[in-house]
Structures are given as structure tokens and as C-alpha cells.
Amino acid sequence: MKTLVNHNLCKQEFKEIIVEKKPCLDTKGKPVNGLYNAWIFLNNPAQYNSYTTQMVKEVILAFREASNDRSVVCVVFTGTGDKAFCTGGNTKEYAEYYAGNPQEYKQYMRLFNDMVSTILICDKPVICRVNGMRIAGGQEIGMACDFSVAQDLARFGQAGPRHGSAPDGGSTDFLHLFVGIEKAMYSCTVCEQWSSYEALRYGLLTSVSPALKVNGEFIPNPLVHTDRWVDEKGHIIYGTAKKGDALEKAKAVLKTGTVDLSLLDESVESLCTKLLYTFPNCLSKTLQSVRKKKLEHWDMNKEGNREWLGLNMMTEAKAGFRAFNEGPKDDKEVDFIRLRQQLAEGREWSEELIKEISPQYRGIKV
């Protein structure tokens, strides 16, 4: 047998992600010899798997390796833990390094754009295993994937205009292709979050699996399905909760339950198995053809968006990211009304203006 050429750019030691090759399973659930699915985990659970500059670099190289690996059938893109797939860029790094440095953030956005592009051109089908929240940039890199399989406690949405940015890392390019222009417009601007069941109904997800176990039994997300709750003795009660106490009942269920992602993993493995039983080149060409609509928007807009996002670090992003990073636990947003009033009077952006509207300086004379 001839020696195969290595097409990877370089050897990479991963520090902020985890990469595992798991054996493919046949239709009987048995491991297949010599064939694997590459699982790429964002590994920053303490900060809800937000991506740092280093993590972005590692994701790019991990996807390139998985794409080139002849033994890999599918790529599963996910996060560690059960709280979040990804909540976007690391706001601590944004606030402490990139805020006020547009030239640096522009370089960072080159890497981010390359991460999205690397997902979109992967030669293998990419499944986003949504193990928890998929918010902001996390929503964007999730939509770059070919499939999204979620646990039903996860939530989906944007954060840009609420925290000093625009969802131009993919949501303004992709979201309307999934859910239509009206819902995409509302999500990208108002930034209200969707439950997994809403996201499924709108066409954003392939499937949803229950993740909450109460007394050894899986139940749907009680914050969405309020027809089940637990009484004082720990018994699951079925029925329709009264409107006034539905939320409290749902919260009580969450406190008594434990999160178990085994059904999510079964759904992911089932999809991988279905994709295993296809011609590899025909599958790859089909992926490329269906991805064209995403790529048309992405390639048209990504460079202009990068320029604007860099410059925005001098004004609204500088204020928004610092407020989120430095503000009190229950107060992470600027005073939007005060800001609009000042701008309406022709006030220039300055450090003084940022301090006037920021939660970390409220009550302090500046």
C-alpha cells in the first residue's frame, strides 16, 4: 500500500478544545472497524463555552483535520457540560483587550470568519450537538453546521444590539434561511430567546430530546411543558397547571431533577449512522450544494462586516462589552435611554459618555 499524503497544515496541540474520535455505529449499534466520527468540544464550561482567540484557532485546525481525515464520517461540534454549547465570544477578553482597539479586533474577526468558513467547507457532514445554550456567536457557529440536534433545556438567540454589537458573524446571513425574514428580524434585533421547541417549530433544528430526569423518568422541559410537575412527596403529577402558579411549578421540577444527555447522544449517534449508509462523495457534493445559500450570503458580507465590527469597538461595543464584563451580576446593560438622549443632543463618544451610561459607574460621580 502506498504512503498517503498528509494534507494538514500543521500539528496542533489542543488546549482549549477537546477532540475525540469515536467509532461509527452500524444499524445494530455495533462499532464499525476503522471508521469514526470526530467530536469537537468547546472546553470552557466555566464561561459557558465562550470562545477565546486561542480557541477559535484550535477550532479551525480541528475542523481541517477532521475534514482531511479519511477515516472520519461525520463531525460532531459541541461543548463540554450541560449548560451551554456556546454563548459567543469571550466577553472578558473582548472587554479587557479588544474594546477600544479596532485594529486588533479586526485581526480577531479574520480568525472568526475563517472559523465559520471552515465549518461551511468541511468535506464531512457537521452536526451541532446542542448540549445547552446556543446564544450570540454560539448561535452563529451552530447555524454554520449542517444539522442541529438539541437537548430541550437549551435556549437559542442573539445578544448583539443589547450588548453593543450586531449579529454579523453569521446570523444576519443565515437565520432568515431557517426561520424566515420576519422571525429572523425580530430575533436579531430584540434578542429574545427561543426554547428548543420553538426553535424546532421554526425550522432551526433537526430534532429535540428531553434532558431532565425526575424520579428516574425523562420529562419534557417543564418551563415549556407545564402539564407535568412534582408534588411535595416527589411524585410526578400530570395535568394542566393553573396559570398563576405554572412558572413556580416548573421551577420546582427543575430543582428536583437531574440533567441527563444520554437521549441527546442517542439522537446524534442515530443521525451519524444514517449518514454512514451513504456514498461518501455523493454525500459531500450534496452538502456543498445545499450549503450554497449560506455561502452566498456569507461570502458576500463577511469582509464588510469584519470592517464594521472592528470600528464599532471604539463606540457601542466598547461600552457594551465593558458593561457586561464589569457590571453588577443583575445589571449588565448600559442605560439605553440616557445614551439615546445624549446622542440626540449631538454628544460625541468619549470615555466620559461611556462612564455616564455604564452600570459599573452608577451612583459614582464621573
C-alpha positions in Angstrom: 0.0 0.0 0.0 1.4 3.4 -1.0 2.1 6.0 1.7 -0.7 8.6 2.0 0.0 12.3 1.8 -0.7 14.4 4.9 -2.8 17.4 3.9 -3.0 19.1 7.3 -1.3 22.5 7.6 0.4 21.7 10.9 0.5 19.6 14.0 -1.7 21.2 16.7 -1.8 20.6 20.4 -5.3 21.5 21.6 -5.6 23.3 24.9 -9.0 24.9 24.9 -11.0 22.3 22.9 -11.2 18.6 23.1 -11.1 16.4 20.1 -12.2 12.7 20.2 -12.6 10.1 17.5 -15.5 7.8 18.4 -16.2 4.7 16.4 -19.1 4.8 14.0 -22.1 2.6 14.9 -23.9 0.4 12.4 -27.7 0.0 12.4 -27.4 -2.6 15.2 -25.5 -0.2 17.4 -22.2 -2.1 17.0 -18.9 -0.2 16.4 -17.6 -0.2 12.9 -13.9 -1.1 12.5 -11.7 1.7 11.1 -14.5 4.4 10.8 -15.0 7.2 13.2 -17.0 10.3 14.0 -14.8 13.3 15.1 -16.3 15.0 18.2 -15.0 18.6 18.7 -15.8 20.0 22.2 -15.5 23.7 23.1 -14.0 23.4 26.5 -14.6 26.5 28.6 -17.6 25.5 30.7 -16.8 28.0 33.5 -17.6 30.8 31.0 -20.4 28.9 29.2 -18.0 27.7 26.4 -17.4 31.2 25.1 -14.6 31.2 22.6 -11.3 32.9 23.2 -8.9 33.9 20.4 -6.9 30.7 21.1 -10.0 28.5 21.0 -11.0 29.9 17.6 -7.6 29.0 16.2 -7.9 25.5 17.6 -11.4 25.0 16.1 -10.2 26.0 12.7 -7.4 23.4 12.8 -9.6 20.7 14.3 -12.1 21.1 11.5 -9.4 21.0 8.9 -8.0 17.8 10.4 -11.4 16.2 10.6 -12.2 17.2 7.0 -9.0 15.7 5.8 -9.2 12.5 7.9 -10.1 9.6 5.6 -11.5 7.6 8.4 -13.9 10.2 9.6 -17.5 10.0 8.5 -19.2 12.9 10.5 -18.1 15.8 12.6 -20.0 16.5 15.8 -19.5 20.0 17.1 -20.5 20.5 20.7 -19.4 21.9 24.1 -18.5 20.4 27.5 -21.1 20.2 30.3 -24.8 20.6 30.1 -25.2 24.4 30.5 -24.1 25.7 27.1 -23.0 24.8 23.7 -21.5 28.3 23.2 -22.5 31.8 24.3 -20.3 33.5 21.7 -17.1 35.4 22.1 -15.4 35.6 25.5 -16.7 38.9 26.8 -13.8 39.2 29.4 -11.3 39.1 26.5 -13.4 41.4 24.5 -13.7 44.0 27.3 -10.2 43.8 28.6 -8.3 43.5 25.3 -10.3 44.3 22.2 -12.5 47.1 23.4 -11.1 50.4 22.1 -8.7 48.5 19.8 -10.4 48.2 16.4 -7.2 47.2 14.6 -6.8 44.2 17.0 -10.5 43.2 16.8 -10.3 43.3 13.0 -7.5 40.7 13.2 -9.6 38.7 15.6 -12.6 38.8 13.2 -10.4 37.4 10.4 -9.9 34.3 12.6 -13.6 34.2 13.5 -14.6 34.4 9.8 -12.1 31.7 9.0 -13.8 29.5 11.7 -17.2 29.9 10.2 -15.9 29.3 6.7 -14.0 26.2 7.8 -17.3 24.7 9.1 -19.1 25.6 5.9 -16.5 24.0 3.6 -15.9 20.8 5.7 -15.9 17.8 3.5 -17.8 15.8 6.1 -21.4 16.5 7.4 -21.3 18.6 10.5 -23.8 18.1 13.4 -24.2 20.7 16.1 -24.9 18.8 19.3 -26.6 21.5 21.3 -25.8 20.5 24.8 -27.0 23.8 26.3 -27.5 27.5 25.5 -26.7 28.5 21.9 -26.5 32.2 22.1 -24.9 35.1 20.1 -21.8 33.9 18.3 -22.7 30.4 19.5 -25.9 30.6 17.5 -23.9 31.7 14.5 -21.3 28.9 14.5 -24.2 26.5 15.2 -26.1 27.6 12.2 -23.0 27.2 10.0 -23.3 23.4 10.8 -25.4 21.2 8.6 -27.6 19.7 11.3 -28.6 20.8 14.8 -29.7 18.2 17.4 -30.6 19.7 20.7 -31.5 18.9 24.3 -34.7 20.5 25.3 -33.4 22.7 28.1 -31.3 24.6 25.6 -32.1 28.1 24.6 -31.4 30.0 21.3 -31.0 33.6 20.5 -28.9 36.7 19.8 -27.3 39.3 22.1 -25.7 41.9 19.7 -27.9 45.0 19.9 -28.4 44.5 23.6 -24.6 44.3 24.3 -23.1 46.7 21.7 -22.7 44.7 18.5 -24.6 43.4 15.5 -25.1 39.7 14.8 -23.0 39.9 11.7 -20.9 36.8 12.5 -23.5 34.7 10.6 -27.0 35.3 12.0 -27.8 38.2 9.6 -26.6 35.8 6.8 -28.1 32.5 7.9 -31.1 32.9 10.3 -33.7 34.0 7.7 -32.8 30.9 5.6 -34.0 28.8 8.6 -36.9 30.7 10.1 -38.0 33.4 7.5 -37.3 37.1 7.4 -39.8 38.2 10.0 -38.7 35.9 12.8 -35.1 36.5 11.9 -35.6 40.3 12.1 -37.3 40.0 15.5 -34.6 37.6 16.9 -31.7 39.6 15.7 -33.0 43.0 16.9 -35.0 42.4 20.1 -32.8 39.4 21.2 -35.5 37.5 22.9 -34.5 33.8 23.3 -36.3 30.8 21.9 -36.8 27.5 23.7 -35.7 24.3 21.9 -39.3 23.5 21.0 -39.8 27.0 19.5 -36.6 26.6 17.5 -37.7 23.2 16.3 -41.1 24.5 15.2 -39.5 27.4 13.4 -37.2 25.1 11.4 -33.9 25.8 13.2 -33.3 22.3 14.5 -33.3 18.7 13.2 -34.6 17.2 16.5 -35.0 17.8 20.2 -34.5 15.3 23.0 -35.7 15.5 26.7 -32.8 16.0 29.1 -34.4 16.3 32.5 -34.9 13.3 34.7 -37.2 13.3 37.7 -37.5 10.1 39.7 -35.6 8.2 37.0 -38.0 9.3 34.3 -37.3 11.7 31.4 -39.8 14.6 31.2 -40.0 17.5 28.8 -38.7 20.9 29.8 -41.1 22.0 32.5 -40.6 25.7 31.6 -42.2 24.9 28.3 -44.4 21.9 29.1 -46.3 22.9 32.2 -48.6 19.8 32.2 -46.2 17.9 34.5 -44.8 18.8 37.9 -43.6 17.2 41.1 -45.7 17.4 44.3 -44.3 17.7 47.9 -43.6 13.9 48.1 -41.6 13.8 44.9 -44.4 12.3 42.7 -44.8 13.4 39.1 -48.2 14.9 38.7 -49.8 15.1 35.3 -52.4 17.8 34.4 -52.7 21.4 33.5 -51.0 23.8 35.9 -53.0 26.8 36.9 -51.9 29.9 35.1 -50.9 31.7 38.2 -48.5 29.0 39.5 -47.3 27.4 36.3 -43.9 29.1 36.4 -43.3 28.2 40.1 -44.3 24.6 39.5 -41.9 24.4 36.5 -39.1 25.8 38.6 -39.8 23.3 41.3 -39.5 20.5 38.8 -36.1 21.8 37.6 -34.8 21.8 41.2 -35.8 18.2 41.8 -34.5 16.8 38.5 -31.1 16.0 37.1 -29.8 16.7 33.6 -29.0 13.6 31.6 -27.8 14.0 28.0 -28.0 10.3 27.0 -31.1 10.8 24.8 -29.3 13.6 23.1 -26.3 11.4 22.4 -28.6 8.7 21.1 -30.1 11.1 18.6 -26.7 12.3 17.5 -25.4 8.8 17.0 -28.6 7.8 15.1 -28.1 10.7 12.7 -24.4 9.8 12.2 -25.4 6.2 11.5 -27.9 7.3 8.8 -25.2 9.4 7.2 -22.8 6.4 7.4 -25.0 4.5 5.0 -24.5 6.8 2.0 -21.9 7.2 -0.8 -19.3 9.5 0.6 -18.6 11.6 -2.5 -22.3 11.9 -3.3 -22.9 13.0 0.3 -20.1 15.5 0.2 -21.4 17.0 -3.1 -24.9 17.2 -1.7 -23.6 19.0 1.4 -21.8 21.5 -0.8 -24.9 22.1 -3.0 -27.3 22.7 -0.1 -24.7 24.9 1.7 -24.6 27.3 -1.3 -27.3 29.5 0.0 -25.4 30.1 3.3 -22.2 30.6 1.4 -23.7 33.1 -1.0 -24.7 35.4 1.9 -21.6 34.7 4.0 -19.0 35.3 1.3 -20.8 38.4 0.1 -20.9 40.1 3.5 -18.2 38.7 5.8 -15.4 41.2 4.9 -17.6 44.3 5.1 -19.0 43.1 8.4 -15.5 42.5 9.7 -14.5 46.1 9.0 -17.6 47.5 10.7 -17.3 45.2 13.7 -13.7 46.4 14.2 -14.6 50.1 14.1 -17.6 49.5 16.4 -15.1 48.6 19.1 -14.4 52.3 19.5 -18.0 53.1 20.5 -21.0 50.9 21.3 -19.1 47.6 21.6 -16.6 49.3 23.9 -19.4 50.4 26.2 -21.5 47.2 25.9 -18.8 44.6 26.4 -17.3 46.5 29.4 -20.8 46.8 30.9 -21.3 43.1 30.6 -17.9 42.2 32.0 -17.7 44.8 34.8 -21.3 45.5 35.7 -23.1 44.0 38.8 -24.4 40.5 38.5 -28.0 41.6 37.9 -27.2 44.7 35.9 -25.1 44.1 32.8 -26.5 46.6 30.3 -25.9 50.3 29.6 -28.6 53.0 30.2 -30.0 52.9 26.7 -32.4 55.8 27.2 -29.6 58.1 28.6 -27.4 57.1 25.7 -30.0 57.9 23.1 -30.8 61.2 24.8 -27.1 62.2 24.8 -26.6 61.2 21.1 -29.8 63.1 20.1 -28.2 66.2 21.6 -25.1 65.7 19.5 -22.9 64.3 22.2 -19.6 62.8 21.0 -18.5 59.3 22.0 -15.9 59.6 24.8 -14.8 57.8 28.0 -16.9 60.2 29.9 -20.0 59.3 28.0 -19.3 55.6 28.4 -19.0 56.0 32.2 -22.2 58.0 32.4 -24.2 55.2 30.8 -22.4 52.2 32.3 -23.8 50.1 35.2 -20.4 49.7 36.9 -20.3 53.5 37.4 -23.9 54.1 38.5 -24.0 56.2 41.7 -20.4 57.2 41.2 -19.7 60.8 40.2 -17.6 60.8 36.9 
